[in-house]
Amino acid sequence: MIVAIVQPFKLDAVRRAVEAVPNFCGITVSDCRGFGHGMVRGETGDDVRDIAIGARPMQMPAPTPAVRREPAVDSAVVDFTPKVKLEIAVATGAAADEVVRVIAQAAHTGRRGDGKIFVVKTERVVRIRTFEEGASAV
């Protein structure tokens, strides 16, 4: 199972990209909200550097003490960012690798907040309509 959190404006590009993957079976899309490391550390978007996919992230300089903020721990204080969550079931590891690659390419802007992709092992799949199980149910 591939779970990807991406920017909402990238949804159409990602959808077109995964539809082009051979044996693509379908996708579930949900609106969601969240925040990442930058929000917790109080970083602004001013220090964002563009990096290529697969490149090693550059170490960002620590903010000066005058600008340093305490981490936001109260959810009422944090501004949640709108995102889109995609869930895609695949039958093989090779298919998962290809789906991850095309999502990363289609969703990439190089800016903070591009999102994350998680690959999760699925123990069991059952197609409700036919009661098929396993890879044929995907």
Backbone as JSON Lines, residues from 0, in Angstrom:
{"i":0,"aa":"M","n":[0.86,-1.17,0.0],"ca":[0.0,0.0,0.0],"c":[0.9,1.22,0.0]}
{"i":1,"aa":"I","n":[0.68,2.1,-0.93],"ca":[1.4,3.36,-0.98],"c":[0.46,4.43,-0.43]}
{"i":2,"aa":"V","n":[0.94,5.17,0.57],"ca":[0.18,6.29,1.13],"c":[1.02,7.53,0.88]}
{"i":3,"aa":"A","n":[0.48,8.47,0.14],"ca":[1.22,9.69,-0.19],"c":[0.43,10.9,0.29]}
{"i":4,"aa":"I","n":[1.15,11.83,0.9],"ca":[0.57,13.11,1.31],"c":[1.19,14.16,0.39]}
{"i":5,"aa":"V","n":[0.37,14.84,-0.4],"ca":[0.89,15.8,-1.38],"c":[0.12,17.11,-1.32]}
{"i":6,"aa":"Q","n":[0.68,18.11,-1.99],"ca":[0.03,19.41,-2.1],"c":[-1.24,19.26,-2.94]}
{"i":7,"aa":"P","n":[-2.33,19.92,-2.54],"ca":[-3.59,19.78,-3.3],"c":[-3.47,20.18,-4.77]}
{"i":8,"aa":"F","n":[-2.66,21.2,-5.07],"ca":[-2.56,21.64,-6.46],"c":[-1.78,20.65,-7.33]}
{"i":9,"aa":"K","n":[-1.16,19.64,-6.73],"ca":[-0.43,18.61,-7.47],"c":[-1.27,17.36,-7.72]}
{"i":10,"aa":"L","n":[-2.49,17.32,-7.19],"ca":[-3.32,16.11,-7.29],"c":[-3.55,15.67,-8.73]}
{"i":11,"aa":"D","n":[-3.9,16.57,-9.62],"ca":[-4.2,16.18,-10.99],"c":[-2.96,15.62,-11.69]}
{"i":12,"aa":"A","n":[-1.8,16.24,-11.47],"ca":[-0.57,15.75,-12.09],"c":[-0.22,14.36,-11.55]}
{"i":13,"aa":"V","n":[-0.4,14.15,-10.26],"ca":[-0.1,12.85,-9.67],"c":[-1.09,11.79,-10.19]}
{"i":14,"aa":"R","n":[-2.35,12.15,-10.26],"ca":[-3.36,11.2,-10.77],"c":[-3.02,10.76,-12.2]}
{"i":15,"aa":"R","n":[-2.7,11.72,-13.06],"ca":[-2.34,11.38,-14.45],"c":[-1.1,10.49,-14.49]}
{"i":16,"aa":"A","n":[-0.13,10.77,-13.62],"ca":[1.12,10.0,-13.61],"c":[0.87,8.56,-13.17]}
{"i":17,"aa":"V","n":[0.1,8.35,-12.11],"ca":[-0.12,6.97,-11.65],"c":[-1.04,6.2,-12.59]}
{"i":18,"aa":"E","n":[-1.94,6.89,-13.27],"ca":[-2.8,6.2,-14.24],"c":[-1.99,5.62,-15.4]}
{"i":19,"aa":"A","n":[-0.82,6.21,-15.68],"ca":[0.04,5.74,-16.77],"c":[0.88,4.53,-16.37]}
{"i":20,"aa":"V","n":[0.91,4.18,-15.07],"ca":[1.68,3.02,-14.61],"c":[0.97,1.75,-15.06]}
{"i":21,"aa":"P","n":[1.7,0.8,-15.68],"ca":[1.06,-0.45,-16.11],"c":[0.41,-1.17,-14.93]}
{"i":22,"aa":"N","n":[-0.73,-1.75,-15.17],"ca":[-1.49,-2.51,-14.17],"c":[-1.97,-1.65,-13.0]}
{"i":23,"aa":"F","n":[-2.12,-0.36,-13.23],"ca":[-2.67,0.52,-12.19],"c":[-4.07,0.07,-11.85]}
{"i":24,"aa":"C","n":[-4.35,-0.1,-10.55],"ca":[-5.63,-0.68,-10.12],"c":[-6.63,0.33,-9.6]}
{"i":25,"aa":"G","n":[-6.19,1.48,-9.09],"ca":[-7.11,2.46,-8.56],"c":[-6.47,3.27,-7.45]}
{"i":26,"aa":"I","n":[-7.2,4.27,-7.02],"ca":[-6.66,5.21,-6.04],"c":[-7.79,5.72,-5.15]}
{"i":27,"aa":"T","n":[-7.48,5.95,-3.9],"ca":[-8.41,6.58,-2.98],"c":[-7.8,7.92,-2.58]}
{"i":28,"aa":"V","n":[-8.59,8.98,-2.62],"ca":[-8.1,10.33,-2.32],"c":[-8.93,10.91,-1.19]}
{"i":29,"aa":"S","n":[-8.23,11.5,-0.22],"ca":[-8.9,12.15,0.92],"c":[-8.27,13.51,1.16]}
{"i":30,"aa":"D","n":[-9.09,14.47,1.52],"ca":[-8.55,15.76,1.97],"c":[-8.08,15.59,3.4]}
{"i":31,"aa":"C","n":[-6.97,16.21,3.73],"ca":[-6.46,16.14,5.1],"c":[-5.71,17.42,5.42]}
{"i":32,"aa":"R","n":[-5.3,17.56,6.66],"ca":[-4.52,18.72,7.11],"c":[-3.41,18.22,8.01]}
{"i":33,"aa":"G","n":[-2.33,18.96,8.06],"ca":[-1.24,18.56,8.93],"c":[-0.14,19.58,8.95]}
{"i":34,"aa":"F","n":[0.95,19.23,9.63],"ca":[2.13,20.08,9.64],"c":[3.34,19.2,9.85]}
{"i":35,"aa":"G","n":[4.49,19.7,9.45],"ca":[5.71,18.92,9.53],"c":[6.73,19.56,10.45]}
{"i":36,"aa":"H","n":[7.96,19.12,10.28],"ca":[9.06,19.56,11.15],"c":[9.23,21.07,11.17]}
{"i":37,"aa":"G","n":[9.1,21.72,10.04],"ca":[9.29,23.16,9.99],"c":[8.34,23.92,10.88]}
{"i":38,"aa":"M","n":[7.09,23.48,10.92],"ca":[6.1,24.16,11.78],"c":[6.42,23.96,13.24]}
{"i":39,"aa":"V","n":[6.9,22.77,13.6],"ca":[7.22,22.48,14.99],"c":[8.4,23.33,15.45]}
{"i":40,"aa":"R","n":[9.39,23.5,14.56],"ca":[10.58,24.28,14.91],"c":[10.38,25.77,14.71]}
{"i":41,"aa":"G","n":[9.24,26.17,14.16],"ca":[8.96,27.59,13.96],"c":[9.71,28.19,12.79]}
{"i":42,"aa":"E","n":[10.1,27.36,11.81],"ca":[10.83,27.87,10.65],"c":[9.86,28.56,9.71]}
{"i":43,"aa":"T","n":[10.38,29.54,8.97],"ca":[9.58,30.2,7.94],"c":[9.97,29.63,6.6]}
{"i":44,"aa":"G","n":[9.26,29.98,5.56],"ca":[9.58,29.51,4.22],"c":[10.68,30.3,3.57]}
{"i":45,"aa":"D","n":[11.24,31.32,4.24],"ca":[12.24,32.19,3.63],"c":[13.55,31.49,3.35]}
{"i":46,"aa":"D","n":[13.87,30.41,4.08],"ca":[15.17,29.77,3.94],"c":[15.1,28.49,3.12]}
{"i":47,"aa":"V","n":[14.04,28.33,2.31],"ca":[13.87,27.11,1.52],"c":[14.85,27.13,0.35]}
{"i":48,"aa":"R","n":[15.53,26.01,0.13],"ca":[16.44,25.86,-1.01],"c":[15.9,24.75,-1.89]}
{"i":49,"aa":"D","n":[15.92,24.98,-3.2],"ca":[15.48,23.94,-4.12],"c":[16.53,22.84,-4.18]}
{"i":50,"aa":"I","n":[16.08,21.58,-4.1],"ca":[16.98,20.45,-4.23],"c":[16.36,19.45,-5.18]}
{"i":51,"aa":"A","n":[17.18,18.68,-5.87],"ca":[16.7,17.7,-6.83],"c":[16.18,16.47,-6.1]}
{"i":52,"aa":"I","n":[15.28,15.72,-6.77],"ca":[14.79,14.47,-6.18],"c":[15.98,13.55,-5.97]}
{"i":53,"aa":"G","n":[16.04,12.95,-4.8],"ca":[17.1,12.02,-4.5],"c":[18.36,12.69,-3.99]}
{"i":54,"aa":"A","n":[18.42,14.02,-4.09],"ca":[19.61,14.72,-3.59],"c":[19.61,14.71,-2.08]}
{"i":55,"aa":"R","n":[20.77,14.78,-1.5],"ca":[20.9,14.82,-0.05],"c":[20.47,16.2,0.43]}
{"i":56,"aa":"P","n":[19.54,16.31,1.42],"ca":[19.1,17.62,1.88],"c":[20.25,18.41,2.45]}
{"i":57,"aa":"M","n":[20.23,19.71,2.22],"ca":[21.27,20.58,2.74],"c":[20.96,20.91,4.2]}
{"i":58,"aa":"Q","n":[21.99,21.04,5.0],"ca":[21.8,21.4,6.41],"c":[21.42,22.87,6.48]}
{"i":59,"aa":"M","n":[20.32,23.17,7.11],"ca":[19.87,24.55,7.23],"c":[20.52,25.17,8.46]}
{"i":60,"aa":"P","n":[20.92,26.43,8.37],"ca":[21.51,27.07,9.53],"c":[20.47,27.23,10.64]}
{"i":61,"aa":"A","n":[20.93,27.11,11.88],"ca":[20.02,27.27,13.02],"c":[19.62,28.73,13.11]}
{"i":62,"aa":"P","n":[18.36,29.02,13.46],"ca":[17.95,30.41,13.6],"c":[18.7,31.07,14.76]}
{"i":63,"aa":"T","n":[18.9,32.35,14.62],"ca":[19.58,33.07,15.69],"c":[18.7,33.07,16.93]}
{"i":64,"aa":"P","n":[19.29,33.2,18.13],"ca":[18.49,33.15,19.36],"c":[17.36,34.17,19.38]}
{"i":65,"aa":"A","n":[17.54,35.31,18.74],"ca":[16.49,36.34,18.75],"c":[15.26,35.89,17.96]}
{"i":66,"aa":"V","n":[15.45,34.96,17.01],"ca":[14.35,34.52,16.16],"c":[13.81,33.17,16.6]}
{"i":67,"aa":"R","n":[14.56,32.46,17.42],"ca":[14.18,31.11,17.84],"c":[12.84,31.12,18.56]}
{"i":68,"aa":"R","n":[11.98,30.17,18.18],"ca":[10.68,30.04,18.84],"c":[10.6,28.69,19.52]}
{"i":69,"aa":"E","n":[9.79,28.61,20.53],"ca":[9.56,27.33,21.2],"c":[8.72,26.46,20.28]}
{"i":70,"aa":"P","n":[8.92,25.15,20.31],"ca":[8.1,24.27,19.48],"c":[6.62,24.39,19.84]}
{"i":71,"aa":"A","n":[5.78,24.37,18.8],"ca":[4.34,24.43,19.03],"c":[3.86,23.06,19.49]}
{"i":72,"aa":"V","n":[3.3,22.98,20.66],"ca":[2.8,21.71,21.16],"c":[1.28,21.7,21.27]}
{"i":73,"aa":"D","n":[0.68,22.86,21.36],"ca":[-0.76,22.98,21.46],"c":[-1.33,23.03,20.05]}
{"i":74,"aa":"S","n":[-2.21,22.07,19.68],"ca":[-2.72,22.03,18.32],"c":[-3.51,23.28,17.96]}
{"i":75,"aa":"A","n":[-4.01,24.02,18.94],"ca":[-4.73,25.26,18.64],"c":[-3.77,26.33,18.14]}
{"i":76,"aa":"V","n":[-2.48,26.21,18.44],"ca":[-1.5,27.2,18.05],"c":[-0.98,26.93,16.64]}
{"i":77,"aa":"V","n":[-0.96,25.68,16.22],"ca":[-0.4,25.29,14.94],"c":[-1.39,25.56,13.82]}
{"i":78,"aa":"D","n":[-0.9,26.17,12.74],"ca":[-1.71,26.35,11.54],"c":[-1.56,25.1,10.69]}
{"i":79,"aa":"F","n":[-2.61,24.31,10.6],"ca":[-2.55,23.1,9.81],"c":[-2.6,23.47,8.34]}
{"i":80,"aa":"T","n":[-1.79,22.79,7.54],"ca":[-1.71,23.04,6.11],"c":[-2.6,22.03,5.39]}
{"i":81,"aa":"P","n":[-3.44,22.5,4.47],"ca":[-4.27,21.55,3.71],"c":[-3.4,20.69,2.81]}
{"i":82,"aa":"K","n":[-3.68,19.41,2.79],"ca":[-2.97,18.44,1.96],"c":[-3.98,17.47,1.37]}
{"i":83,"aa":"V","n":[-3.5,16.59,0.53],"ca":[-4.32,15.53,-0.05],"c":[-3.62,14.21,0.25]}
{"i":84,"aa":"K","n":[-4.37,13.23,0.74],"ca":[-3.8,11.9,1.02],"c":[-4.27,10.94,-0.06]}
{"i":85,"aa":"L","n":[-3.3,10.26,-0.68],"ca":[-3.58,9.27,-1.71],"c":[-3.25,7.9,-1.17]}
{"i":86,"aa":"E","n":[-4.1,6.93,-1.42],"ca":[-3.85,5.55,-1.02],"c":[-3.97,4.68,-2.27]}
{"i":87,"aa":"I","n":[-2.9,3.94,-2.55],"ca":[-2.85,3.13,-3.76],"c":[-2.37,1.73,-3.38]}
{"i":88,"aa":"A","n":[-3.2,0.74,-3.63],"ca":[-2.8,-0.65,-3.37],"c":[-2.13,-1.2,-4.62]}
{"i":89,"aa":"V","n":[-1.02,-1.91,-4.41],"ca":[-0.3,-2.54,-5.52],"c":[-0.06,-4.0,-5.17]}
{"i":90,"aa":"A","n":[0.14,-4.84,-6.2],"ca":[0.27,-6.27,-5.97],"c":[1.71,-6.72,-5.76]}
{"i":91,"aa":"T","n":[2.7,-5.95,-6.23],"ca":[4.1,-6.4,-6.13],"c":[5.0,-5.26,-5.66]}
{"i":92,"aa":"G","n":[6.17,-5.63,-5.2],"ca":[7.17,-4.64,-4.79],"c":[7.65,-3.8,-5.96]}
{"i":93,"aa":"A","n":[7.76,-4.41,-7.14],"ca":[8.18,-3.67,-8.32],"c":[7.15,-2.6,-8.68]}
{"i":94,"aa":"A","n":[5.88,-2.96,-8.57],"ca":[4.81,-1.98,-8.85],"c":[4.86,-0.85,-7.83]}
{"i":95,"aa":"A","n":[5.15,-1.18,-6.57],"ca":[5.26,-0.16,-5.53],"c":[6.39,0.8,-5.84]}
{"i":96,"aa":"D","n":[7.54,0.27,-6.26],"ca":[8.67,1.12,-6.61],"c":[8.33,2.08,-7.73]}
{"i":97,"aa":"E","n":[7.63,1.59,-8.74],"ca":[7.26,2.43,-9.88],"c":[6.25,3.51,-9.46]}
{"i":98,"aa":"V","n":[5.26,3.14,-8.65],"ca":[4.27,4.12,-8.19],"c":[4.93,5.19,-7.34]}
{"i":99,"aa":"V","n":[5.83,4.8,-6.44],"ca":[6.55,5.77,-5.61],"c":[7.34,6.72,-6.49]}
{"i":100,"aa":"R","n":[8.02,6.19,-7.51],"ca":[8.83,7.02,-8.4],"c":[7.98,8.06,-9.13]}
{"i":101,"aa":"V","n":[6.85,7.62,-9.7],"ca":[6.04,8.57,-10.47],"c":[5.34,9.59,-9.56]}
{"i":102,"aa":"I","n":[4.95,9.19,-8.36],"ca":[4.35,10.16,-7.43],"c":[5.39,11.21,-7.05]}
{"i":103,"aa":"A","n":[6.59,10.76,-6.69],"ca":[7.64,11.7,-6.3],"c":[7.95,12.69,-7.41]}
{"i":104,"aa":"Q","n":[8.03,12.22,-8.64],"ca":[8.31,13.12,-9.76],"c":[7.16,14.09,-10.01]}
{"i":105,"aa":"A","n":[5.93,13.59,-9.97],"ca":[4.77,14.43,-10.29],"c":[4.47,15.44,-9.18]}
{"i":106,"aa":"A","n":[4.75,15.1,-7.93],"ca":[4.4,15.97,-6.8],"c":[5.54,16.93,-6.43]}
{"i":107,"aa":"H","n":[6.71,16.73,-6.99],"ca":[7.9,17.5,-6.6],"c":[7.84,18.96,-7.07]}
{"i":108,"aa":"T","n":[8.11,19.87,-6.15],"ca":[8.35,21.28,-6.5],"c":[9.71,21.72,-6.0]}
{"i":109,"aa":"G","n":[10.27,20.98,-5.04],"ca":[11.54,21.35,-4.44],"c":[11.39,22.3,-3.28]}
{"i":110,"aa":"R","n":[10.17,22.6,-2.91],"ca":[9.93,23.54,-1.82],"c":[9.41,22.78,-0.6]}
{"i":111,"aa":"R","n":[9.56,23.4,0.56],"ca":[9.07,22.8,1.8],"c":[7.56,22.52,1.66]}
{"i":112,"aa":"G","n":[7.14,21.38,2.16],"ca":[5.71,21.03,2.12],"c":[5.31,20.17,0.95]}
{"i":113,"aa":"D","n":[6.28,19.7,0.15],"ca":[5.93,18.85,-0.99],"c":[5.21,17.58,-0.55]}
{"i":114,"aa":"G","n":[5.51,17.08,0.64],"ca":[4.78,15.93,1.15],"c":[5.68,14.76,1.46]}
{"i":115,"aa":"K","n":[5.06,13.62,1.67],"ca":[5.76,12.38,2.03],"c":[5.08,11.22,1.32]}
{"i":116,"aa":"I","n":[5.85,10.14,1.14],"ca":[5.31,8.89,0.6],"c":[5.69,7.78,1.57]}
{"i":117,"aa":"F","n":[4.7,6.99,1.95],"ca":[4.91,5.86,2.86],"c":[4.57,4.58,2.11]}
{"i":118,"aa":"V","n":[5.39,3.57,2.25],"ca":[5.09,2.25,1.68],"c":[4.83,1.33,2.86]}
{"i":119,"aa":"V","n":[3.62,0.77,2.91],"ca":[3.16,-0.01,4.05],"c":[2.81,-1.42,3.58]}
{"i":120,"aa":"K","n":[3.32,-2.43,4.28],"ca":[2.97,-3.8,3.95],"c":[1.5,-4.05,4.28]}
{"i":121,"aa":"T","n":[0.81,-4.67,3.36],"ca":[-0.6,-5.0,3.55],"c":[-0.7,-6.5,3.82]}
{"i":122,"aa":"E","n":[-1.27,-6.86,4.94],"ca":[-1.35,-8.27,5.32],"c":[-2.41,-9.04,4.56]}
{"i":123,"aa":"R","n":[-3.52,-8.38,4.28],"ca":[-4.62,-9.11,3.66],"c":[-5.49,-8.15,2.87]}
{"i":124,"aa":"V","n":[-5.95,-8.6,1.7],"ca":[-6.87,-7.82,0.88],"c":[-8.04,-8.72,0.52]}
{"i":125,"aa":"V","n":[-9.25,-8.21,0.68],"ca":[-10.46,-8.95,0.31],"c":[-11.31,-8.03,-0.55]}
{"i":126,"aa":"R","n":[-11.68,-8.5,-1.73],"ca":[-12.61,-7.75,-2.58],"c":[-14.01,-8.12,-2.11]}
{"i":127,"aa":"I","n":[-14.74,-7.16,-1.63],"ca":[-16.05,-7.43,-1.02],"c":[-17.03,-8.02,-2.02]}
{"i":128,"aa":"R","n":[-17.06,-7.51,-3.23],"ca":[-18.03,-7.97,-4.23],"c":[-17.9,-9.45,-4.53]}
{"i":129,"aa":"T","n":[-16.65,-9.94,-4.68],"ca":[-16.44,-11.33,-5.12],"c":[-15.82,-12.24,-4.05]}
{"i":130,"aa":"F","n":[-15.42,-11.67,-2.95],"ca":[-14.73,-12.38,-1.87],"c":[-13.35,-12.9,-2.28]}
{"i":131,"aa":"E","n":[-12.81,-12.41,-3.41],"ca":[-11.45,-12.76,-3.81],"c":[-10.49,-12.22,-2.75]}
{"i":132,"aa":"E","n":[-9.37,-12.92,-2.59],"ca":[-8.36,-12.48,-1.65],"c":[-6.99,-12.46,-2.29]}
{"i":133,"aa":"G","n":[-6.09,-11.7,-1.73],"ca":[-4.7,-11.63,-2.18],"c":[-4.53,-10.71,-3.38]}
{"i":134,"aa":"A","n":[-3.51,-11.02,-4.2],"ca":[-3.14,-10.16,-5.33],"c":[-4.3,-9.98,-6.32]}
{"i":135,"aa":"S","n":[-5.11,-11.0,-6.51],"ca":[-6.23,-10.87,-7.46],"c":[-7.3,-9.91,-6.96]}
{"i":136,"aa":"A","n":[-7.31,-9.63,-5.66],"ca":[-8.3,-8.7,-5.09],"c":[-7.84,-7.25,-5.21]}
{"i":137,"aa":"V","n":[-6.55,-7.05,-5.48],"ca":[-6.04,-5.69,-5.6],"c":[-6.56,-5.11,-6.89]}
